[in-house]
Amino acid sequence: MTEHSDFLKSKADPDFCLLPCPFCGSSATLDIGNTTNSDISVCCSVCGVNGVSVEVYSDYHREVEIVFATARAIAKWNKRV
């Protein structure tokens, strides 16, 4: 088992489920930056409020870093941090 295995979870895992927007109650979506923007955040699909932006730290093992950043962004959104 690798150190990354805890973060490489199924999308069915509750840790990867987005809670609704705390302001309007609508569904939230992941906003994943393009190749020049290496940030991931969660935003409301209706009122547009954004959660904390989480940086993808490196280009080395980028896929794993995206999983880590996605998990952090979802956790921050769900905890309303």
ABEGO torsion letter per residue (X at the ends): XBAAAAABBBAABAAABBBBBAAAGBBBBBBBBBAABABBBBBBAAAGBBBBBBBBABABGAAAAAAAAAAAAAAAAAAGX
